[in-house]
Amino acid sequence: MSAYDDLMAFQRETEALESIAGRLSWDQETVMPRGAAEQRGEEMAAIEGVLHARRIDPRVGEWLDKAEAPDAVGEAQLRHIRRSYDRTRRVPARLAAELARTTSVAQGVWAEARAAEDVSAFTPTLEKVVSLVREQAECLADGGDPYDALLDDYEPGATADSLTGMFGAMRPRLVDLRDRILGAAHKPPAVAGEFPEAAQLALSRELAGAFGYDFHTGRIDKAVHPFSSGSGRDVRITTRTAADDPFNCLYSTIHETGHACYEQAIDPAYAMTPVGGGVSMGVHESQSRLYENQIGRSRAFTGWLHGRMVDTFGDIGIDDPEAFFGCVNRVHRGFIRTEADEVQYNLHVLLRFDIERQLIDGSLAVADLEEAWNARFEADFGYPVDRPSNGCLQDVHWSVGLFGYFPTYSLGNVYAGCLHAALREAVPGLDGALAAGDTAPATGWLRDNLQRHGGLYRPREVVERACGFAPSEAPLLDYLEHKFGAIYGV
């Protein structure tokens, strides 16, 4: 066997162990008994120790020095393995294991603090997480910017400065559009009625199937915070329900289906290799947001969904499909990022982006997080946070150490705006299919032009190849102004 073959055989075993670790995380957020949190922390630390040792195994370095890629796919494999090897060697095994142990336990502490509306119950644990993440960032940065080093984990090649420029260009147009909409005389109606959980879950399962989710290699469960997990032949999603808000369940499901379908669509030849997963979180988020919003909240698709809602729940308080389209796209006051309308969603992300940079550079102490969050939220949105679960305790990300992750949500929206423009150009009859509940022309185009490549190309490259132009924020902002300007008459 060649050095390349030896390296890939070793890497496949590492990928398999990473899949097992992912399954432990899925179990923890869905069905694990609460009393198992400490034990799960030890289990996660143990498997992370094994993975860390494999990622920095001296043989990996020797194989990389000798390996010759057989083709373009092989070159991409070596690029990913070399990047992982270089980054992992900078982080001591002790720190990697302690991060895994602490964040596993922190997840449960966060969930209990959130349920109890008690920030102080979470603060000491979050202080430990932030301290460990800062240490990790310093190791990864190797003299560079620590936050950029964390961001690179989720969006290779991105920097805080580049994103700050993009977000700075987005904010004025988003705020102007938001203010014009909230001042408009026209207010779309809201749904009303009874929405039993079993019926919500049944319809959410139908929607996942309508968007192409393969239940033969996937499943849907409930979780506090919806997420997607896995790759290849085992890709799982979760959702949640609210008795008075069926859209919480339905659109969370569509969103996670976008993530899952990306993983299920990757070329099977790449399975259990570094290019066998989504290339970045920004590209991943572009799929989930496009499924959820540009497709799932389009006038054509909501016309079909309106009929399914009435069939499922009976009287929902809205008889007209056009009024239902406005309802699904209502711009409204709210605290929760995952429930925010398209116009205000990115403003939620920008708040988190700024705050987590302060937590990492030390200019904001964890003890002052709640006060800083509440002040920033009121300044950005114009009303105060009413309780911690609607404020700094709403997201799971920081409890599990995912600093640098939040900006990829807005970057994903930017990518989605570009992909949507290209999709509309490539599939002119799209609305006719969506009006019949058929998403295949859209999801098929995404599968063929982006999803199947997995990690073969770099993040911006794969988006540019699909779109035919370099990504920018302009298509997203133009889409939002056109869509919501028409709905609200502004």
TIMAR-882456 format. One record per residue (C-alpha): residue in one letter; x negated, y negated, z negated. Coordinates in nm, 2 decimals, decimal comma, always signed. Layout:
# residues N
   aa        x        y        z
    A        X        Y        Z
...
//
This chain:
# residues 490
   aa        x        y        z
    M    +0,00    +0,00    +0,00
    S    -0,11    -0,36    +0,06
    A    -0,15    -0,63    -0,20
    Y    +0,18    -0,78    -0,08
    D    +0,36    -0,45    -0,11
    D    +0,22    -0,39    -0,46
    L    +0,32    -0,74    -0,56
    M    +0,68    -0,71    -0,43
    A    +0,73    -0,37    -0,60
    F    +0,62    -0,52    -0,93
    Q    +0,84    -0,83    -0,87
    R    +1,15    -0,62    -0,80
    E    +1,11    -0,46    -1,15
    T    +1,08    -0,81    -1,30
    E    +1,39    -0,93    -1,11
    A    +1,58    -0,62    -1,25
    L    +1,48    -0,72    -1,60
    E    +1,59    -1,08    -1,54
    S    +1,93    -0,94    -1,43
    I    +1,96    -0,75    -1,76
    A    +1,88    -1,07    -1,95
    G    +2,15    -1,25    -1,76
    R    +2,40    -0,98    -1,84
    L    +2,32    -1,02    -2,21
    S    +2,39    -1,39    -2,18
    W    +2,72    -1,32    -2,00
    D    +2,82    -1,08    -2,27
    Q    +2,74    -1,34    -2,54
    E    +2,97    -1,59    -2,39
    T    +3,26    -1,36    -2,32
    V    +3,31    -1,05    -2,54
    M    +3,02    -1,04    -2,79
    P    +3,15    -1,04    -3,15
    R    +3,06    -1,35    -3,34
    G    +2,87    -1,16    -3,61
    A    +2,62    -1,04    -3,35
    A    +2,46    -1,38    -3,29
    E    +2,14    -1,33    -3,49
    Q    +2,08    -0,99    -3,35
    R    +2,14    -1,11    -3,00
    G    +1,88    -1,38    -3,06
    E    +1,63    -1,12    -3,15
    E    +1,72    -0,91    -2,84
    M    +1,69    -1,22    -2,61
    A    +1,35    -1,30    -2,76
    A    +1,23    -0,95    -2,71
    I    +1,33    -0,93    -2,35
    E    +1,19    -1,28    -2,28
    G    +0,86    -1,17    -2,43
    V    +0,86    -0,88    -2,19
    L    +0,94    -1,10    -1,89
    H    +0,69    -1,36    -1,99
    A    +0,42    -1,10    -2,00
    R    +0,51    -0,97    -1,66
    R    +0,52    -1,32    -1,51
    I    +0,17    -1,39    -1,62
    D    +0,03    -1,04    -1,57
    P    -0,33    -1,08    -1,44
    R    -0,24    -0,84    -1,15
    V    +0,01    -1,09    -1,02
    G    -0,27    -1,34    -0,98
    E    -0,50    -1,08    -0,81
    W    -0,22    -0,98    -0,57
    L    -0,14    -1,34    -0,49
    D    -0,51    -1,40    -0,40
    K    -0,51    -1,10    -0,17
    A    -0,16    -1,08    -0,03
    E    -0,08    -1,16    +0,33
    A    +0,28    -1,24    +0,41
    P    +0,41    -1,02    +0,70
    D    +0,66    -1,29    +0,81
    A    +0,84    -1,61    +0,72
    V    +1,04    -1,43    +0,46
    G    +0,72    -1,30    +0,30
    E    +0,58    -1,65    +0,30
    A    +0,88    -1,77    +0,10
    Q    +0,85    -1,47    -0,14
    L    +0,49    -1,56    -0,21
    R    +0,58    -1,93    -0,25
    H    +0,84    -1,85    -0,52
    I    +0,62    -1,59    -0,70
    R    +0,32    -1,83    -0,70
    R    +0,53    -2,11    -0,84
    S    +0,67    -1,89    -1,12
    Y    +0,32    -1,76    -1,20
    D    +0,16    -2,10    -1,22
    R    +0,44    -2,25    -1,43
    T    +0,48    -1,95    -1,67
    R    +0,10    -1,94    -1,74
    R    +0,13    -2,29    -1,89
    V    +0,38    -2,18    -2,15
    P    +0,25    -1,97    -2,44
    A    +0,43    -1,64    -2,49
    R    +0,51    -1,74    -2,85
    L    +0,69    -2,05    -2,73
    A    +0,89    -1,87    -2,46
    A    +1,01    -1,61    -2,71
    E    +1,10    -1,87    -2,97
    L    +1,29    -2,07    -2,72
    A    +1,49    -1,76    -2,62
    R    +1,56    -1,68    -2,98
    T    +1,66    -2,03    -3,09
    T    +1,88    -2,11    -2,79
    S    +2,06    -1,78    -2,82
    V    +2,15    -1,86    -3,18
    A    +2,22    -2,23    -3,10
    Q    +2,48    -2,14    -2,85
    G    +2,70    -1,99    -3,13
    V    +2,63    -2,27    -3,36
    W    +2,73    -2,52    -3,10
    A    +3,06    -2,33    -3,03
    E    +3,15    -2,33    -3,40
    A    +3,05    -2,70    -3,45
    R    +3,26    -2,79    -3,14
    A    +3,56    -2,60    -3,28
    A    +3,52    -2,77    -3,62
    E    +3,46    -3,12    -3,47
    D    +3,15    -3,14    -3,68
    V    +2,83    -3,28    -3,51
    S    +2,63    -3,26    -3,84
    A    +2,68    -2,88    -3,83
    F    +2,49    -2,87    -3,50
    T    +2,24    -3,14    -3,54
    P    +1,97    -2,94    -3,73
    T    +1,98    -2,66    -3,47
    L    +1,97    -2,91    -3,18
    E    +1,67    -3,07    -3,33
    K    +1,49    -2,74    -3,32
    V    +1,59    -2,69    -2,96
    V    +1,48    -3,03    -2,85
    S    +1,15    -2,99    -3,03
    L    +1,08    -2,66    -2,86
    V    +1,19    -2,80    -2,52
    R    +0,96    -3,10    -2,56
    E    +0,67    -2,87    -2,63
    Q    +0,76    -2,66    -2,33
    A    +0,78    -2,98    -2,12
    E    +0,44    -3,09    -2,23
    C    +0,30    -2,75    -2,13
    L    +0,46    -2,76    -1,79
    A    +0,38    -3,12    -1,71
    D    +0,00    -3,06    -1,75
    G    -0,05    -3,43    -1,80
    G    +0,24    -3,54    -1,57
    D    +0,59    -3,66    -1,67
    P    +0,75    -3,41    -1,91
    Y    +1,11    -3,47    -1,79
    D    +1,00    -3,41    -1,42
    A    +0,85    -3,08    -1,53
    L    +1,19    -2,97    -1,68
    L    +1,38    -3,10    -1,37
    D    +1,16    -2,90    -1,14
    D    +1,29    -2,58    -1,30
    Y    +1,64    -2,65    -1,16
    E    +1,56    -2,87    -0,85
    P    +1,21    -2,80    -0,72
    G    +1,06    -3,12    -0,57
    A    +1,30    -3,36    -0,73
    T    +1,18    -3,63    -0,97
    A    +1,36    -3,86    -1,22
    D    +1,24    -4,16    -1,02
    S    +1,39    -4,04    -0,69
    L    +1,72    -3,95    -0,86
    T    +1,73    -4,28    -1,04
    G    +1,71    -4,46    -0,71
    M    +1,99    -4,24    -0,56
    F    +2,21    -4,27    -0,87
    G    +2,15    -4,65    -0,88
    A    +2,29    -4,67    -0,52
    M    +2,59    -4,46    -0,62
    R    +2,70    -4,64    -0,94
    P    +2,81    -4,98    -0,80
    R    +3,04    -4,82    -0,53
    L    +3,18    -4,56    -0,77
    V    +3,26    -4,83    -1,03
    D    +3,41    -5,06    -0,78
    L    +3,63    -4,78    -0,64
    R    +3,73    -4,67    -0,99
    D    +3,83    -5,02    -1,09
    R    +4,03    -5,08    -0,77
    I    +4,21    -4,75    -0,82
    L    +4,29    -4,80    -1,19
    G    +4,43    -5,14    -1,10
    A    +4,65    -5,01    -0,82
    A    +5,03    -5,03    -0,85
    H    +5,07    -4,67    -0,71
    K    +5,03    -4,39    -0,97
    P    +5,06    -4,03    -0,85
    P    +5,28    -3,81    -1,07
    A    +5,16    -3,54    -1,31
    V    +5,29    -3,18    -1,32
    A    +5,54    -3,08    -1,59
    G    +5,67    -2,75    -1,69
    E    +5,56    -2,42    -1,85
    F    +5,24    -2,26    -1,74
    P    +5,19    -1,93    -1,92
    E    +4,83    -1,81    -1,95
    A    +4,90    -1,48    -1,78
    A    +5,05    -1,66    -1,48
    Q    +4,76    -1,90    -1,46
    L    +4,51    -1,62    -1,47
    A    +4,70    -1,43    -1,20
    L    +4,71    -1,73    -0,97
    S    +4,34    -1,81    -1,04
    R    +4,25    -1,45    -0,93
    E    +4,45    -1,50    -0,61
    L    +4,26    -1,83    -0,55
    A    +3,92    -1,67    -0,60
    G    +4,02    -1,41    -0,34
    A    +4,14    -1,67    -0,10
    F    +3,80    -1,84    -0,12
    G    +3,63    -1,51    -0,04
    Y    +3,52    -1,38    -0,38
    D    +3,45    -1,01    -0,36
    F    +3,60    -0,84    -0,66
    H    +3,43    -0,51    -0,57
    T    +3,11    -0,68    -0,69
    G    +3,25    -0,93    -0,93
    R    +3,50    -1,00    -1,21
    I    +3,68    -1,29    -1,39
    D    +3,67    -1,33    -1,76
    K    +3,75    -1,61    -2,01
    A    +3,49    -1,83    -2,18
    V    +3,48    -2,15    -2,37
    H    +3,28    -2,31    -2,09
    P    +3,34    -2,17    -1,74
    F    +3,03    -2,04    -1,57
    S    +2,90    -1,80    -1,30
    S    +2,64    -1,53    -1,36
    G    +2,45    -1,28    -1,16
    S    +2,34    -1,22    -0,80
    G    +2,35    -0,95    -0,54
    R    +2,60    -0,67    -0,62
    D    +2,70    -0,80    -0,96
    V    +2,82    -1,16    -0,96
    R    +3,06    -1,26    -1,24
    I    +3,27    -1,57    -1,31
    T    +3,46    -1,70    -1,60
    T    +3,74    -1,95    -1,64
    R    +3,96    -2,10    -1,92
    T    +4,32    -2,19    -1,97
    A    +4,52    -2,48    -2,12
    A    +4,89    -2,44    -2,17
    D    +4,98    -2,79    -2,05
    D    +4,72    -2,81    -1,77
    P    +4,71    -2,54    -1,51
    F    +4,46    -2,72    -1,30
    N    +4,20    -2,67    -1,57
    C    +4,21    -2,30    -1,50
    L    +4,27    -2,31    -1,13
    Y    +4,01    -2,55    -1,03
    S    +3,75    -2,42    -1,28
    T    +3,80    -2,08    -1,10
    I    +3,76    -2,23    -0,76
    H    +3,45    -2,41    -0,87
    E    +3,29    -2,10    -1,02
    T    +3,39    -1,90    -0,71
    G    +3,18    -2,14    -0,50
    H    +2,88    -2,05    -0,71
    A    +2,96    -1,68    -0,69
    C    +3,03    -1,67    -0,32
    Y    +2,69    -1,83    -0,26
    E    +2,52    -1,55    -0,44
    Q    +2,74    -1,28    -0,28
    A    +2,67    -1,42    +0,07
    I    +2,29    -1,41    +0,05
    D    +2,13    -1,16    +0,30
    P    +2,14    -0,82    +0,13
    A    +1,78    -0,76    +0,25
    Y    +1,67    -1,02    +0,00
    A    +1,83    -0,84    -0,30
    M    +1,61    -0,81    -0,62
    T    +1,35    -1,05    -0,48
    P    +1,27    -1,42    -0,55
    V    +1,46    -1,53    -0,23
    G    +1,76    -1,32    -0,33
    G    +1,92    -1,60    -0,53
    G    +2,04    -1,96    -0,48
    V    +1,75    -2,19    -0,40
    S    +1,83    -2,46    -0,66
    M    +2,10    -2,58    -0,89
    G    +2,16    -2,88    -0,67
    V    +2,23    -2,66    -0,37
    H    +2,43    -2,42    -0,59
    E    +2,64    -2,71    -0,71
    S    +2,70    -2,83    -0,36
    Q    +2,88    -2,51    -0,29
    S    +3,10    -2,51    -0,60
    R    +3,19    -2,88    -0,57
    L    +3,27    -2,84    -0,19
    Y    +3,49    -2,54    -0,26
    E    +3,66    -2,72    -0,55
    N    +3,70    -3,07    -0,40
    Q    +3,65    -3,12    -0,03
    I    +3,83    -2,79    +0,04
    G    +4,04    -2,71    -0,27
    R    +4,17    -3,07    -0,32
    S    +4,22    -3,15    +0,05
    R    +4,56    -3,25    +0,17
    A    +4,59    -2,94    +0,38
    F    +4,50    -2,69    +0,11
    T    +4,70    -2,85    -0,16
    G    +5,01    -2,83    +0,06
    W    +4,97    -2,45    +0,06
    L    +4,88    -2,45    -0,31
    H    +5,19    -2,64    -0,40
    G    +5,40    -2,36    -0,26
    R    +5,21    -2,10    -0,46
    M    +5,24    -2,31    -0,78
    V    +5,62    -2,32    -0,74
    D    +5,64    -1,95    -0,66
    T    +5,43    -1,88    -0,97
    F    +5,56    -2,12    -1,23
    G    +5,90    -2,24    -1,09
    D    +5,98    -2,60    -1,13
    I    +5,65    -2,80    -1,18
    G    +5,81    -3,14    -1,17
    I    +5,69    -3,22    -0,82
    D    +5,89    -3,12    -0,51
    D    +5,70    -3,29    -0,24
    P    +5,36    -3,15    -0,11
    E    +5,23    -3,50    -0,04
    A    +5,31    -3,61    -0,40
    F    +5,14    -3,29    -0,52
    F    +4,83    -3,39    -0,32
    G    +4,82    -3,72    -0,51
    C    +4,88    -3,53    -0,84
    V    +4,58    -3,30    -0,78
    N    +4,36    -3,60    -0,70
    R    +4,48    -3,83    -0,98
    V    +4,22    -4,07    -1,11
    H    +4,27    -4,08    -1,48
    R    +4,12    -4,17    -1,82
    G    +3,95    -3,87    -1,97
    F    +3,65    -3,76    -2,17
    I    +3,56    -3,42    -2,03
    R    +3,31    -3,40    -1,74
    T    +3,44    -3,07    -1,61
    E    +3,80    -3,21    -1,60
    A    +3,70    -3,55    -1,44
    D    +3,84    -3,66    -1,11
    E    +3,60    -3,69    -0,81
    V    +3,57    -4,07    -0,84
    Q    +3,45    -4,07    -1,21
    Y    +3,27    -3,73    -1,23
    N    +2,93    -3,86    -1,14
    L    +2,96    -4,14    -1,40
    H    +2,98    -3,86    -1,66
    V    +2,67    -3,70    -1,52
    L    +2,47    -4,03    -1,51
    L    +2,55    -4,08    -1,88
    R    +2,40    -3,74    -1,96
    F    +2,10    -3,79    -1,73
    D    +2,00    -4,11    -1,91
    I    +2,06    -3,97    -2,26
    E    +1,87    -3,65    -2,21
    R    +1,57    -3,83    -2,07
    Q    +1,57    -4,04    -2,40
    L    +1,59    -3,72    -2,60
    I    +1,29    -3,57    -2,42
    D    +1,07    -3,88    -2,43
    G    +1,15    -3,93    -2,80
    S    +1,31    -4,28    -2,77
    L    +1,64    -4,12    -2,90
    A    +1,65    -3,91    -3,21
    V    +1,89    -3,62    -3,22
    A    +2,03    -3,76    -3,54
    D    +2,14    -4,07    -3,34
    L    +2,28    -3,88    -3,05
    E    +2,65    -3,91    -3,14
    E    +2,63    -4,28    -3,19
    A    +2,43    -4,33    -2,87
    W    +2,67    -4,12    -2,67
    N    +2,98    -4,29    -2,81
    A    +2,84    -4,64    -2,74
    R    +2,73    -4,55    -2,38
    F    +3,07    -4,38    -2,31
    E    +3,27    -4,68    -2,42
    A    +3,05    -4,91    -2,22
    D    +3,08    -4,70    -1,90
    F    +3,45    -4,60    -1,93
    G    +3,61    -4,88    -2,13
    Y    +3,76    -4,68    -2,42
    P    +3,62    -4,50    -2,73
    V    +3,55    -4,13    -2,78
    D    +3,82    -3,99    -3,00
    R    +3,65    -3,68    -3,13
    P    +3,31    -3,49    -3,09
    S    +3,45    -3,21    -2,87
    N    +3,54    -3,49    -2,63
    G    +3,19    -3,65    -2,68
    C    +2,85    -3,51    -2,74
    L    +2,97    -3,16    -2,83
    Q    +3,16    -3,10    -2,51
    D    +2,89    -2,94    -2,30
    V    +2,70    -2,62    -2,37
    H    +2,38    -2,71    -2,18
    W    +2,17    -2,87    -2,45
    S    +2,24    -2,60    -2,70
    V    +2,08    -2,35    -2,46
    G    +1,79    -2,57    -2,37
    L    +1,90    -2,67    -2,02
    F    +1,74    -3,02    -2,01
    G    +1,69    -3,14    -1,66
    Y    +2,00    -2,95    -1,54
    F    +2,26    -3,23    -1,56
    P    +2,14    -3,45    -1,27
    T    +2,17    -3,15    -1,03
    Y    +2,54    -3,18    -1,07
    S    +2,54    -3,52    -0,90
    L    +2,28    -3,41    -0,65
    G    +2,51    -3,12    -0,57
    N    +2,79    -3,37    -0,50
    V    +2,56    -3,56    -0,27
    Y    +2,47    -3,24    -0,08
    A    +2,84    -3,14    -0,07
    G    +2,92    -3,48    +0,09
    C    +2,67    -3,42    +0,36
    L    +2,78    -3,06    +0,42
    H    +3,14    -3,16    +0,44
    A    +3,07    -3,41    +0,71
    A    +2,89    -3,15    +0,91
    L    +3,16    -2,89    +0,85
    R    +3,43    -3,12    +0,97
    E    +3,23    -3,19    +1,29
    A    +3,17    -2,82    +1,35
    V    +3,52    -2,70    +1,27
    P    +3,77    -2,95    +1,41
    G    +4,07    -2,73    +1,35
    L    +3,99    -2,68    +0,98
    D    +4,30    -2,84    +0,84
    G    +4,54    -2,60    +1,03
    A    +4,37    -2,30    +0,86
    L    +4,36    -2,46    +0,52
    A    +4,73    -2,55    +0,54
    A    +4,80    -2,17    +0,57
    G    +4,57    -2,10    +0,27
    D    +4,30    -1,97    +0,50
    T    +3,96    -2,10    +0,39
    A    +3,76    -1,86    +0,60
    P    +3,66    -2,11    +0,87
    A    +3,51    -2,33    +0,60
    T    +3,35    -2,06    +0,38
    G    +3,23    -1,88    +0,69
    W    +3,05    -2,19    +0,82
    L    +2,89    -2,23    +0,48
    R    +2,79    -1,87    +0,46
    D    +2,63    -1,87    +0,81
    N    +2,46    -2,21    +0,79
    L    +2,34    -2,22    +0,43
    Q    +2,44    -1,94    +0,19
    R    +2,29    -1,64    +0,36
    H    +1,94    -1,79    +0,34
    G    +1,92    -1,78    -0,04
    G    +1,58    -1,91    -0,14
    L    +1,42    -1,88    +0,21
    Y    +1,39    -2,25    +0,26
    R    +1,33    -2,54    +0,01
    P    +1,64    -2,72    -0,13
    R    +1,65    -3,03    +0,08
    E    +1,54    -2,83    +0,38
    V    +1,82    -2,58    +0,37
    V    +2,08    -2,86    +0,34
    E    +1,92    -3,06    +0,63
    R    +1,91    -2,75    +0,85
    A    +2,28    -2,69    +0,79
    C    +2,38    -3,06    +0,84
    G    +2,15    -3,16    +1,11
    F    +2,05    -3,48    +0,92
    A    +1,86    -3,57    +0,60
    P    +2,07    -3,57    +0,29
    S    +2,18    -3,91    +0,14
    E    +2,45    -4,04    -0,09
    A    +2,63    -4,22    +0,20
    P    +2,86    -3,94    +0,33
    L    +2,98    -3,86    -0,03
    L    +3,07    -4,23    -0,10
    D    +3,23    -4,27    +0,24
    Y    +3,44    -3,96    +0,18
    L    +3,55    -4,08    -0,17
    E    +3,64    -4,43    -0,05
    H    +3,84    -4,29    +0,25
    K    +4,03    -4,03    +0,06
    F    +4,12    -4,22    -0,26
    G    +4,17    -4,55    -0,07
    A    +4,44    -4,38    +0,12
    I    +4,60    -4,21    -0,19
    Y    +4,61    -4,53    -0,39
    G    +4,64    -4,79    -0,11
    V    +4,32    -4,98    -0,20
//
